[in-house]
């Protein structure tokens, strides 16, 4: 076998045995990738405290996605140029401009993102996503109650609105967990 000079094109270590040229016995050598460092475990900083920058991003990321795909699905009939606020189509009698509906949607997304972030701040990644989806259902129920009491003209297609809230909650929770500031875990603790 050729001299690899410490290079092996795969991660980790590999034990190689090759016959020695003169003695006919096998010699063993461990080859490693040059400058390879194993990945470091990173834990969120201050797990009990809300990280405001991550919470703001957790609202804006799914809010912007739901601007492009307002119904939470690219196959829905609602488009980017529809006046939609968190899955609810705003009818013409409200005379709400597209720009105003986008601003209201993003403000509501930030508020929802803060609420989801508060709920999932201590959870692990997958539990946070599940908790975010459940929080999305709770936010939908509050939204439905408010709309039913004060603006009943906005009711309609509640299935899409519920799906949008569940999608938003799960995505916001995943975004919050992904945006958290992290610190390296010491090797003694790992």
C-alpha positions as CSV (number, residue, x, y, z in Angstrom):
1,X,0.0,0.0,0.0
2,X,1.2,3.5,-0.8
3,X,2.3,5.9,1.9
4,X,-0.8,8.1,2.6
5,X,1.2,10.7,4.5
6,X,-1.5,11.1,7.1
7,X,-4.3,11.6,4.6
8,X,-7.4,9.5,4.5
9,X,-10.5,10.7,2.6
10,X,-13.1,9.7,5.2
11,X,-14.0,11.0,8.7
12,X,-12.6,9.5,11.8
13,X,-9.9,6.8,12.1
14,X,-9.4,3.6,10.3
15,X,-7.1,0.8,11.2
16,X,-5.2,-0.5,8.2
17,X,-3.1,-3.6,8.1
18,X,-0.7,-4.3,5.2
19,X,1.9,-7.0,4.7
20,X,5.4,-5.9,5.5
21,X,7.6,-6.2,2.4
22,X,10.5,-8.2,3.9
23,X,9.1,-10.3,6.7
24,X,5.7,-11.3,5.4
25,X,4.1,-10.3,8.7
26,X,1.4,-7.7,9.0
27,X,2.0,-4.2,10.4
28,X,-0.8,-2.0,11.7
29,X,-1.0,1.7,11.5
30,X,-3.7,4.3,12.4
31,X,-4.3,7.0,9.8
32,X,-6.1,10.2,10.5
33,X,-7.3,13.2,8.5
34,X,-4.9,16.1,8.9
35,X,-6.2,18.9,11.1
36,X,-9.3,16.8,11.9
37,X,-11.0,17.9,15.1
38,X,-14.0,16.0,16.5
39,X,-17.2,18.1,16.6
40,X,-17.7,20.0,19.8
41,X,-21.0,19.7,21.8
42,X,-22.7,23.1,22.1
43,X,-25.3,23.9,24.7
44,X,-27.5,27.0,24.7
45,X,-26.4,29.8,26.9
46,X,-28.6,30.5,29.9
47,X,-31.2,27.9,29.1
48,X,-33.8,29.3,31.6
49,X,-33.7,32.8,30.2
50,X,-35.3,33.9,26.9
51,X,-32.8,35.0,24.3
52,X,-34.6,38.0,22.7
53,X,-32.7,38.1,19.5
54,X,-33.5,34.4,18.8
55,X,-37.1,34.9,19.8
56,X,-37.4,37.9,17.4
57,X,-35.9,35.7,14.6
58,X,-38.2,32.9,15.6
59,X,-41.1,35.1,14.8
60,X,-39.7,36.7,11.6
61,X,-38.5,33.5,9.9
62,X,-41.9,31.7,9.8
63,X,-43.6,35.1,9.3
64,X,-41.6,35.7,6.1
65,X,-42.1,32.2,4.9
66,X,-45.9,32.5,5.4
67,X,-45.8,35.7,3.4
68,X,-44.4,33.8,0.4
69,X,-46.7,30.7,1.1
70,X,-49.6,32.4,3.0
71,X,-51.7,29.2,3.5
72,X,-48.8,27.2,4.9
73,X,-48.8,25.1,1.7
74,X,-47.5,26.0,-1.8
75,X,-50.6,24.2,-3.2
76,X,-53.1,26.5,-1.7
77,X,-55.0,29.0,-3.8
78,X,-53.7,31.9,-1.6
79,X,-50.7,33.7,-3.1
80,X,-48.1,36.2,-2.1
81,X,-50.3,39.0,-3.4
82,X,-53.3,38.1,-1.3
83,X,-54.2,40.2,1.7
84,X,-53.6,37.5,4.4
85,X,-52.9,37.9,8.1
86,X,-51.7,34.7,9.7
87,X,-53.7,32.5,7.4
88,X,-56.9,34.6,7.4
89,X,-57.9,36.2,4.1
90,X,-58.9,39.8,4.6
91,X,-62.1,40.5,2.6
92,X,-62.4,43.6,0.3
93,X,-64.9,45.6,2.5
94,X,-62.0,46.2,4.9
95,X,-60.1,48.1,2.2
96,X,-56.8,47.0,3.7
97,X,-53.8,47.6,1.4
98,X,-51.3,44.8,0.6
99,X,-48.5,46.7,2.4
100,X,-50.7,47.2,5.6
101,X,-51.6,43.5,5.7
102,X,-47.9,42.6,5.3
103,X,-47.0,44.9,8.2
104,X,-49.8,43.6,10.4
105,X,-48.9,40.0,9.5
106,X,-45.2,40.5,10.5
107,X,-46.2,42.3,13.8
108,X,-48.5,39.4,14.6
109,X,-45.7,36.9,13.6
110,X,-43.2,38.6,16.0
111,X,-45.8,38.5,18.9
112,X,-46.6,34.8,18.1
113,X,-42.8,34.0,17.9
114,X,-42.2,35.6,21.3
115,X,-45.0,33.5,22.8
116,X,-43.8,30.3,21.2
117,X,-40.2,31.0,22.3
118,X,-41.3,31.5,25.9
119,X,-43.0,28.1,25.8
120,X,-40.2,26.2,24.3
121,X,-37.1,27.9,25.8
122,X,-36.2,24.9,28.0
123,X,-37.1,22.1,25.6
124,X,-34.8,20.0,23.4
125,X,-35.0,20.4,19.6
126,X,-37.7,17.8,18.9
127,X,-39.7,18.5,22.0
128,X,-39.6,22.2,21.1
129,X,-41.0,21.6,17.6
130,X,-43.8,19.4,19.1
131,X,-44.4,22.0,21.8
132,X,-44.4,24.8,19.2
133,X,-47.1,22.9,17.2
134,X,-49.2,22.6,20.3
135,X,-48.6,26.2,21.1
136,X,-49.7,27.0,17.5
137,X,-53.0,25.2,18.3
138,X,-53.4,27.3,21.4
139,X,-52.7,30.5,19.5
140,X,-55.2,29.5,16.9
141,X,-57.9,29.0,19.6
142,X,-57.2,32.5,21.0
143,X,-57.2,33.9,17.4
144,X,-60.5,32.2,16.7
145,X,-62.0,33.5,19.9
146,X,-60.9,37.1,19.2
147,X,-62.0,37.0,15.5
148,X,-65.4,35.4,16.5
149,X,-66.1,38.1,19.1
150,X,-64.9,41.3,17.4
151,X,-64.4,40.7,13.7
152,X,-66.7,37.8,12.6
153,X,-66.3,38.9,8.9
154,X,-62.8,37.3,9.0
155,X,-64.0,33.9,9.8
156,X,-63.9,31.3,7.1
157,X,-61.7,28.5,5.9
158,X,-60.7,27.7,9.5
159,X,-58.9,24.5,8.4
160,X,-56.3,26.5,6.5
161,X,-56.0,28.9,9.4
162,X,-55.5,26.1,11.9
163,X,-52.9,24.4,9.7
164,X,-51.1,27.8,9.3
165,X,-50.9,28.3,13.1
166,X,-49.6,24.7,13.6
167,X,-47.0,25.2,10.9
168,X,-46.0,28.6,12.3
169,X,-45.7,27.2,15.8
170,X,-43.5,24.3,14.8
171,X,-41.3,26.4,12.5
172,X,-41.0,29.2,15.1
173,X,-39.9,26.7,17.8
174,X,-37.3,25.1,15.5
175,X,-36.1,28.5,14.5
176,X,-35.8,29.6,18.1
177,X,-33.8,26.5,19.0
178,X,-31.6,26.9,16.0
179,X,-30.9,30.6,16.6
180,X,-29.9,30.3,20.3
181,X,-26.4,31.5,21.3
182,X,-24.4,28.5,22.3
183,X,-21.3,27.7,24.3
184,X,-18.9,24.8,24.0
185,X,-19.5,22.0,26.6
186,X,-16.3,21.2,28.5
187,X,-14.9,17.7,27.8
188,X,-15.3,16.8,31.5
189,X,-19.1,17.5,31.4
190,X,-19.6,15.7,28.1
